[in-house]
Amino acid sequence: MSDTRNGEPRDAEAQKERGVTLRAGLYIFGTHLFAGFVWLLFYVGEHANK
C-alpha cells in the first residue's frame, strides 16, 4: 500500500488540521485582544475629567 492519498502524504492532512487549529486560535486570541482594547477605550473615556 502506498503512503499517499490523492497525491499527498497521509501526514499532510494532519498538518493541515494543525494549521487550521492554530489559525483559529490566533484569530480568537486577536479578536479578544481587540475587544479588550476597545473596552479599555470606553472605560478610560467614561472616567476622563470633562
Stockholm file with secondary structure:
# STOCKHOLM 1.0

chainA/1-50         MSDTRNGEPRDAEAQKERGVTLRAGLYIFGTHLFAGFVWLLFYVGEHANK
#=GR chainA/1-50 SS CCSEETTEEHHHHHHHHHHHHHHHHHHHHHHHHHHHHHHHHHHHHHTSCC
#=GC SS_cons        CCSEETTEEHHHHHHHHHHHHHHHHHHHHHHHHHHHHHHHHHHHHHTSCC
//
